[in-house]
């Protein structure tokens, strides 16, 4: 089992949670499930495809919750985007997704008694690199292109100055 070099899906899911919050959990899961069916021709069953897709749904949410718990989730300070927090979010999301997928795929290979052996180092290396690159690509594209574009073409949709919360 190997991962993609750039897994953009994880970055898109992270961006959905940053924009809309946890309320889009079911929509994100269904989007991942149907995209697996349409683009990768995987079955629409809950085991094993749904379990793996559920991990992809929960990893960014878990990373954002961890950052909120440790008070690292203030992505805007004084109207400026804090790129260090986006970078940390991408790495943490990729880490969670890689570890959860590794344990799920290891469990699935044991349950199904398949002849597929999972090389832990290769699996973790490939998934982690793909997840980090995918998250960074989508999040930085959104931060550097989409948000300034919205501010330029539709300034009434995005406030020009963000007021940081007082703790």
C-alpha positions as CSV (number, residue, x, y, z in Angstrom):
1,X,0.0,0.0,0.0
2,X,1.4,3.4,-1.0
3,X,-0.1,6.8,-0.8
4,X,-0.3,9.6,-3.4
5,X,2.5,12.1,-3.7
6,X,0.0,14.9,-3.1
7,X,-3.3,14.1,-1.4
8,X,-5.3,17.3,-2.0
9,X,-8.4,15.8,-0.5
10,X,-7.1,16.2,3.1
11,X,-6.4,19.9,2.5
12,X,-9.9,20.4,1.1
13,X,-11.4,18.7,4.1
14,X,-9.3,20.9,6.5
15,X,-10.4,24.0,4.6
16,X,-14.1,23.0,4.9
17,X,-13.7,22.6,8.6
18,X,-11.9,26.0,8.9
19,X,-14.6,27.7,6.9
20,X,-17.8,26.1,8.1
21,X,-16.9,24.4,11.4
22,X,-17.8,20.9,12.6
23,X,-21.4,21.2,11.3
24,X,-20.2,19.9,7.9
25,X,-19.0,16.6,9.3
26,X,-21.7,14.4,7.6
27,X,-21.4,16.3,4.3
28,X,-17.6,15.9,4.3
29,X,-17.9,12.2,5.0
30,X,-20.5,11.7,2.2
31,X,-18.3,13.8,-0.2
32,X,-15.3,11.6,0.5
33,X,-17.3,8.4,0.2
34,X,-18.8,9.4,-3.1
35,X,-15.6,10.7,-4.5
36,X,-14.0,7.3,-3.6
37,X,-16.7,5.6,-5.5
38,X,-16.7,7.9,-8.6
39,X,-12.9,8.5,-9.0
40,X,-11.3,5.4,-7.5
41,X,-14.1,3.0,-8.2
42,X,-14.3,1.7,-4.6
43,X,-17.5,0.2,-3.3
44,X,-20.0,2.1,-1.3
45,X,-19.8,-0.1,1.7
46,X,-18.9,0.9,5.2
47,X,-16.3,-1.7,5.7
48,X,-13.4,-1.3,4.8
49,X,-13.9,1.8,2.5
50,X,-16.1,3.7,4.8
51,X,-13.8,3.2,7.8
52,X,-10.9,4.6,5.9
53,X,-13.0,7.5,4.6
54,X,-14.2,8.1,8.2
55,X,-10.5,8.5,9.3
56,X,-10.0,11.1,6.5
57,X,-13.1,12.9,7.7
58,X,-12.1,12.9,11.4
59,X,-8.3,13.6,11.1
60,X,-8.6,17.4,10.3
61,X,-11.3,17.8,12.9
62,X,-9.1,16.1,15.5
63,X,-6.2,18.3,14.5
64,X,-8.3,21.5,14.8
65,X,-9.7,20.4,18.2
66,X,-6.1,19.6,19.4
67,X,-5.0,23.1,18.3
68,X,-8.0,24.7,20.1
69,X,-7.2,22.7,23.3
70,X,-3.6,23.9,23.3
71,X,-4.7,27.5,22.3
72,X,-2.9,27.4,18.9
73,X,-6.0,27.9,16.8
74,X,-5.9,31.7,16.4
75,X,-5.3,31.8,12.6
76,X,-5.8,35.6,12.3
77,X,-4.0,38.2,14.4
78,X,-4.6,41.9,13.8
79,X,-6.1,41.2,10.3
80,X,-3.1,39.2,9.2
81,X,-3.1,35.4,8.6
82,X,-0.7,33.4,10.8
83,X,1.0,31.1,8.4
84,X,2.8,29.2,11.2
85,X,-0.6,28.0,12.5
86,X,-1.6,26.8,9.0
87,X,1.7,25.0,8.7
88,X,1.2,23.3,12.0
89,X,-2.4,22.5,11.2
90,X,-1.3,20.8,7.9
91,X,1.4,18.8,9.7
92,X,-0.8,17.8,12.6
93,X,-3.6,16.8,10.3
94,X,-1.3,14.7,8.1
95,X,0.2,13.1,11.2
96,X,-3.3,12.1,12.6
97,X,-4.5,10.9,9.2
98,X,-1.4,8.8,8.6
99,X,-1.5,7.1,11.9
100,X,-5.2,6.4,11.9
101,X,-5.0,5.0,8.3
102,X,-2.0,2.9,9.2
103,X,-3.8,1.3,12.1
104,X,-7.0,0.8,10.1
105,X,-5.3,-0.7,7.1
106,X,-3.2,-3.0,9.4
107,X,-6.4,-4.1,11.1
108,X,-8.2,-4.7,7.8
109,X,-5.3,-6.8,6.5
110,X,-5.5,-9.0,9.6
111,X,-9.3,-9.4,9.6
112,X,-9.5,-10.2,5.9
113,X,-6.5,-12.6,6.1
114,X,-5.2,-11.2,2.9
115,X,-1.7,-11.8,1.5
116,X,-1.1,-8.1,1.5
117,X,1.6,-7.2,3.9
118,X,2.0,-3.6,5.0
119,X,5.5,-2.2,5.4
120,X,5.1,0.3,8.2
121,X,8.0,2.6,7.3
122,X,7.0,2.8,3.6
123,X,3.3,3.2,4.4
124,X,3.9,6.0,7.0
125,X,6.5,7.8,4.8
126,X,4.3,7.8,1.7
127,X,1.1,8.7,3.4
128,X,2.7,11.4,5.6
129,X,4.5,13.1,2.7
130,X,1.3,13.0,0.5
131,X,-0.9,14.3,3.3
132,X,1.5,17.2,4.3
133,X,2.0,18.3,0.7
134,X,-1.7,18.1,-0.1
135,X,-2.7,20.0,3.0
136,X,-0.1,22.7,2.5
137,X,-1.0,23.1,-1.2
138,X,-4.7,23.6,-0.6
139,X,-4.4,25.7,2.6
140,X,-1.8,28.0,1.2
141,X,-3.6,28.4,-2.1
142,X,-6.7,29.4,-0.2
143,X,-4.8,31.8,2.0
144,X,-2.7,33.4,-0.7
145,X,-5.1,33.4,-3.7
146,X,-8.7,32.8,-2.7
147,X,-8.9,35.1,0.3
148,X,-7.1,38.1,-1.4
149,X,-9.3,37.5,-4.4
150,X,-12.5,37.7,-2.3
151,X,-11.2,40.8,-0.6
152,X,-10.5,42.4,-3.9
153,X,-13.6,41.4,-5.9
154,X,-16.2,41.2,-3.0
155,X,-14.8,43.1,0.0
156,X,-18.3,43.1,1.7
157,X,-18.1,39.3,2.1
158,X,-14.9,39.2,4.1
159,X,-14.1,41.8,6.9
160,X,-11.0,43.7,6.2
161,X,-9.8,43.6,9.8
162,X,-10.2,40.6,12.2
163,X,-10.4,41.4,15.8
164,X,-8.6,38.8,17.9
165,X,-10.5,37.3,20.8
166,X,-9.4,38.6,24.2
167,X,-8.5,35.7,26.5
